[in-house]
Amino acid sequence: MRFPMRLNYDLTKYIISNKISKVEKYPLVLMLEPTHLCNLACSGCGRIREYADTIQEMMSLEECLQSVDECPAPVVTITGGEPFLYPHIHELIAAVLQRGKHIYLCTNGILLEKALDSMTPHPNFTLNIHVDGLEETHDRILERKGAFNTAMAAIKKAKERGFRVCTNTTIFNETDLVEIEMLFSRLEEIGVDGLLVAPGFGYEAVGEKLFLARRDIEKKFVAVYEMSKKHRFFSTPMYLRFLKGEKKLECTPWGNPTRNPRGWKAPCYLITDSHYPTFAEMMAKTDWEKYGVGKDPRCAQCMMHCGFEPTVVNEIGKSWKDIFEMMIWNLT
């Protein structure tokens, strides 16, 4: 199967429970950002710019775990910033796993090889390494010479030690898709379990002209969709069909709520209008109807996975064709 049996079971049970209880808005993945500190200054990174004035702030371990307990999502993505700069990262991982949650730890890979000495593989734990191209391209985007080779060495070591590993690749305006397919082949050769791919989002805080408008995304992702037939993508086929303009989806901003040192970020991982002290307050006080394509101009070009992959979950049950597609995709 494309995903571990336990993850499939826990997600399915959680979704069915919410459907039976007629819960309209429920999260699928908690995006936990214990710190925004980073050891890189990547072109296109919104976090280090948006939170420049508070970048030294960190969540305590207790605040992190309280947030995990507040949010019922069965999956926790530990991100940032760079999570391995968080002093309590190993205690956090252990405590979240003890709660029966699934973890995707998102890292640039610079500190990963050393961190592996303090980590043990777990069936609910996946390492997600950011790789945006082959050596020259990746190092240029991350603005650090040697970043690609460091990440690749860490991936190899993680696989040798039995960790489940996926990679996350952002498609920018100048991304060479031939190079990206070469990258995917190389990643699979060293044993990567799956590939996540998404278009870049133009943060207000980022001035670089790296990002794609919707029409450009659709053109680029026609080719990316064809790649998904040859490579082990973790991005769902329905989401990829949406990216190439074949499928219409509405955003589900509450699907991947974000908690960071400032509080619960609303309305979504990408746009900040407010920070709330609790998950319940964020869900209750955010006017969700204000956001989405055609409602808020900041959403006009957005096709990011954090808003639209959760929509896929609600759309699947509406069509037998979609159900069959997802079953075949997950089983192959």
N, C-alpha and C positions, 0 to 999 in steps of 0.2 A: 504493500500500500504506500501511497505517497506520504501519508502522515501516520504517526504511530497509532495503534489501535486505541490506546488509552485516551489520546487527545480527541480522536473521533468520537469515542463513547462519551467523554465528559462534555464536549461541545453539544452533541446531539441531545443528551439528557437535559442540559441547561436550556437549550432553545425550546425543546418540547415543553418543559416545565413552565417557561414564560408564556408560551402560546396557550397552554391549558389554563393558566392563571389570568389570561387576557391582559398581560403586561404589554403595553404598547411600545414603550421606550426602555430598552435595556442594553447595557454595554456588553461587548464581546471581548475586548482587549483593553486592559489598563495600561496606558503609556506612562510609566513611572520614570521621572527625571530627578534623581536624588541630587544631582549637581549639573550646572551648565559649564563648569570648567572643562577645558579641552586642551590637548597637547598639539592641536593643529589649528589652522585658520583657513579652512577650505573655502574655495570660491563657491559662492552660492549658499553658504550655511547661514540660515536665519537666526539660529539660537544665540551664537556668540555676539551677534549684532543687536538683536532685540533685547537681550538681557545683559548688555554690556555694563550697566550701572550696578547690577546686583549679582554679577557672575561669581563673586566669592562666596555667596550664600549657599548653604547646603541644608538638606533635610537631615534631621537626626534619624538614627535607625528606628527609633520608636515611631516617629512620624511616618516613615516609609511603611512600616508594618500596619499602623493604624489605617493608612490609605488603602492597603491591600485588603484589610478586613472590611472597610467601608464599602468598597466597590465589589459587587458580586461577580464580575467577569472571571471566567475560569482561566484566562490567559493573562500573564503580566509580561509586558515588554519593558525591560530595564534599559534605559537609553540615556541621553544627555544632550550636550556634553559627552565626555568620554567616561563611561561607568567605572573603568578601572582606576580612575583618579579619585573615586569615592572611597574614603578610608574604611568604610564598613561593608564593602561590596561582598565579601565572602560570607560574612554573617547574614547579610540580606538575602543572598541566594539560598543559603541553607534554611533560613526561616520561612521563606516563601514556598520552597519545596515541601517543607514539613506541613504546610497548610494544604497540601494537595493541589496547588496551582501549577500551571505549566509556565515555563519561563522561556522567552526569547531574549537573549542578552545581545544588544546591538553595540558593536565596537568597531573602531577603525583598524584594529589589529596591531597597533604599534606596541602595546603593552601585553598583548595576549600570550605570547610565547612564555614569558616569565610567569604570568598569572596561572598558566596551566599547572604549574608545580603545586599550587594551593587548591586545585579543583579536582573533583571526581565526577566522571560521567554519571548521568542520571537519566532515566527514561522520560522524565518530564522537562528536560533541559536541552535547549538548542542554542548554539552560538551563531550569531548572525553578523557576518563581517562585511563591511562596506567596501566594494570594489567597483570602480567606475570606468575601468578600461585596462588595457595593457600598460606596461611599465611607464612609458613616456607620458601617456594621457593621464593615468591615475596619479602619478607624482605631480603633474602640473595642476590638476584640480585640487589635490590636497595640499599643494604648495610645500611639498617636502620631498627632497631627493631620497630615494631608497624606500619610500613608503610601500610601494608595490611588493618589492622583494621581501620586506619585513612581514607584510600581511600573508603572502604566499607561504613563507616558512612557518608561520604560526598555524595556518590552515593545515599544512601537512602534519605538523606535530600533533594538532588536535585530533586529526583523523587516526593517526598512529596510536593515540591513547584511548580511542574509542568514543570520542565525543560526536554528537550529531551536529553537523555544520551546514548552514546555508549561507548564501551571499545575497547582498542587496545592491542592485545596480540602478543608478539614476540616469535616465536618458535626457540629455540637454540638447540645446539648439544645434550645437556643432558636433554632436556625437556621431562617430563613424560606425554604422551598423555592421559593416563587414568586420571591423575590429571587435565589436561586441560579440559577434558569433564566434570569433576566434577565442575570445576570452572565455566564453561559456564552455567551449570544448576543452580548453586547458583546465578550467576549474573542475570539470567532470573527470578529467584524467587523474587528478589528484584526490578524487573521492568525495567531492562536495555532494551533500545529500539533496540539495535543491537550490533553485535560483529564484529570487524575487526581483522584479523589475517594475519600475514606475517612472512616469514623467516628472521632471523637476517642477517645483511650484515657485512662482515669483513672489517671494516675501517682500513686503513693503520696505523692510529694513535692508534689503540687498539691492545694490545698484547695478551689478553686472548684468549684461544682456545675454544671459545664459539660457533663459527659459523659453519654453515653447507655448505658443498660443494654441487654442483647441484645434484649429485646422492643421497646424503643424504636427501636433500630437497624433492626430488621426492618420496623417500620411506616414509618419515614422512607425507607428505601431501596426500598420499593415504588414510590414516586414518582420516586426518583433513577434507578431502572432504566428507567422510561418515558422519562426525559430522555435516556438513553444511546442511544435509538433515533433521536433527532433531532440529537444533538450528537456531536462526534468525541472520544469517550472513549478514553483509553489504559488505563483500568481494564478488565480482561477481563470478558466477559459471564458466565463461570462464577463469578468472584469476586463480581460484582454479584448474581447469583442466590443465592449463599451469603448475602450481606448482607441480602437480603429474605426469607430463611428458606426458600427453595425447595430449596437444595442443602446437603448436609452435607459439611463439610471438616474435616480434622484439621490442627492447626498444624504447620508445618515450621520450627522455630526456627533451625536451622542454615542455612536458605536465604539469609538476608541477614545474615551476621555483621558485627559492629560492631568497628571498631578506633578507639580514641581515645587521648588522652594518658596514660590510666591503664593501657592495655593492651588485650587482646582481651576484650571485654565478654561475659559469659555469664550467663544462657542466650540472651538475645536483645537486640534493639535497645531494648526497652521495660523489661525487668526485669533488675536487676543483683544477682547473687549472688556473682560473682567476676570478677576481671580476670586474664588469663593473659599471660605474656610472648611467647608465639608462637601462631600460628594452629593448628599441629599439636597443641600441648598443650591448647588450648581445646577442640578437637574430640574429643580422646581422653579428657580428664578430666571433661567435663561429662556428668552423668547425664541424658541427654535424655528418658528414660522418665518422669522426675519431673514433666515440664511438659506443659501443655495443659489444655483444658477438662475438668473432672472430676478432675483430678490435683492441680493447684496452685490454691488459691483466688484468687490474683492473676490467673490466666488466665481466670477465669469469665466476664467481660464482654468479653473482647478479641476483636475481629474485624478487627484491623488488617492492612493489605495486606502489611506486612513479614513476617508469619507465614503468611498464607494464599495470597497470590499465588504463592509458590513451590510450594505444594501443587497448584495448578492445573496446573503443568507435569507432575507425576506422574499426575494424574487424566485428562488429556486422552486419553492412549493407551488408556484402559480402555473407551471408548465411541465408536463411529463417529459417533453423534449429536454428541458433544462435539468430535470432530475436525472435523466438517463446520461446526459453529458457529464454531469458532476460525478456520477457513480463510476463511469468508465474512466474518467480522468483520475479519480482518487485510487482506483484499483490497479492502474497501470504504472 
